[in-house]
Amino acid sequence: MNMKLLGSSLIIAGTALGAGMLAIPMVLAQFGLLWGTLLMLLIWVGTTYAALLLLEASIKSGGGLGMNSIARKTLGKGGQLVTNGLLYALLVCLLMAYIIGAGDLLKKLTDGLGIELSATQAQIAFTVVAGFVVAAGTGVIDRLNRLLFAAMVIMLAMTLVTLVPGINPDNLASVGSDNKVALIKTSSVLFTSFGFMVVIPSLVTYNPEATQKQLRNMVIAGSVIPLFCYLFWLYAAVGNLSPEQLVGFANVSELIAALSVNHGSMQLILSIFTGLALLTSFLGVAMALFDQNADAFRQNRAVTYVLTFILPMLGAILAANQFLSVLSYAGIILVFLAIFVPMAMTVKVRKDGDKATVTEGNEAVYQAGGGVMALALSFLFGCFLLMAELI
């Protein structure tokens, strides 16, 4: 087994598995598990295909490149400027949200240990320490992420083992709302939960010896893991609580408290899971921004470290208690960056020549399947998501 490729798939999965996972039952439960599952599968297919388009553009641009260089080679200077603007806006928003969330968790942890830290001090401490891990390189992130992801899977498994025996079939079959417009609005939450594409250029750089088929499988495996985690969590939570209860919760803390009524250990388990999910997401997103800055500015690691973390940290300090608001801005940016930009890159590299017939050694240059029809469907998928964000 290629441990680097396995670790890369886990980085993709860890980037996707943010703390927003816990909110999925609250937004989907009222529409019934059938429609909730179908919508989640639709979002997964659309985002995974768009990620494969980005993989194709990365490979055909020469590999070992950040989004900055890929955009310059495929879309020209104008496209490079737009892509960089979208990417920086997205990554900074996400890092701000993760620093806010992680700082809050760190403050609660230190308070429990008798160490008093202000919210600002906790955010700075987390950013500085986690930033050193990111600056150490993708290899260090890979090894640490494997341990964190293993711990996160253990926490999720403990959650499922605790909740599954208490599943009520009546809750699973309940449908609280037939409002399909409201269902479509939940697409924005689900789409953000699969927002892993930003790490693909970094992982292509990290795996120069991998075949193109292995890189494709890396992306698919990395996207399948969060899909199953989301579905298992959705079914377990919905089975233990009625749709009316789930819809009535104002935040994730209330959901955790309700599940903990009959299961005393649940609050600790889900709190640990939330912390791990925030950390793995932070590492993936920060890695993408660090590599983007290294590609764009060509500075040493110390300068790149400052460029990567100073703006998100200042933004987090100024936007304290705005975790969900910051994530909502990131969702709209992500639609353009994760769907339309990879599509434009792929159309350009395919237009420049019939790359599917070119070979490198004995291996055909990778091309995402589906042809023009798949590209058209991907465009419609992006329009659907944009509508869901703005509806």
Steps between C-alpha positions, in 0.01 A plus 500: 500500500631846405485687832552841336195451279299367792606799707410732212150350482465558874608863456220541244252332735623696802469830314139415412406369845463832678294570807207584270439124478322514834240742360399273210221314692346832607469628141396173331285314754174681426505397134529127568797271454417412138520857369786586734703203378427571133601865535822404678587250225436768236731746677768231539492400132515862383785605729705184436472543123605865528800388708594253225483785248746695714722192518494476119593868463780461755649197324475649151658824621810309601424389857679627807322834473283710726167650392684820414718334235224272372274802446777693324575210264138422418304827536763767440577801718136609528388153609796478735397827668137387541599155626748640750245750626237229551748258655640752747153617599385140555805378690522807721127475585533130582813549710334787687203276581721210610721726716188642668362151565829346609585798720167460679566130560856570620374765743248254647773236532744733675225631728437141608869464578502817709688705239332829416528612138300769327328413171764700312789327677349157427459584131857628471641198685313254279598679178869526589536134604287350223669734252841353583364156411379630164831677431687175568362362173242264353687194627463612863134592442443158343642306796323712762174492306505119494509494881232767533277332244536163673396662828207672326381171350520338846287780645245461218495122547440544874217740418337253261540206739328707767217634282414211267334279768266787582381564143121530471369378160214750524749787510680365193174493306380845611467785252434839656499717186429462128639847422748428220619863486606472863668168415697663219616772739677233708724426200728784607572328833566165333715653227724675751533165680665357186730799444829312467615595150741770619752237614525312168786702341705458820440125504595461133827675591541272803460181290726553195568127469130402493335391177207703371265211579625500858442875527146455369434223754650721773241772428208257480596316819549828683150613404329167578618498863313818606193389300465185711581686822227756426242232414575288807480803727178621336324165543621454859398851612163496320424154637545620859318834476176602331502746208317751718780490757775532241338796326445676833869510594665840464856366484713187509551529876127442555510194274791355697324576829182321383693191394685504833179472703490124458870455428717676758828458311368648177584860584868423558526276194340751263698789649823310428374418151420867436848605607666238280279593204591866536871417522509269196304753295732779612809302401364423153388855425814657650717264293321616185550869587865446602579325170309765306709774664821305439405466132389862460766689699804265482621594850666292772291302749519765774359774274241260354396407856429864584321563169281193556383555856513871581183600312279208614615547860426873497165433334410239762585742782285775345213263411474318833176299547427511124585135417184424300483842334853464364423150371193631314717744302738216418217292352425740214869539413543122505237452228706701253836364607404133536270466198536772237878562520603130461250470214649803321852364552404160358320646200812704421748212522272280290452777245876543466526147360368150523687427822322170548706349219835625633702253700770529759700180479236230473231690688234716336476849644213506748162634392186503712228291338166608361608732222294806408184363661668469840641853469153633419351319799778635720416853383132444585607361838694819568196710405286287732739560789519871432120516504497309830750748648304807388142373529 
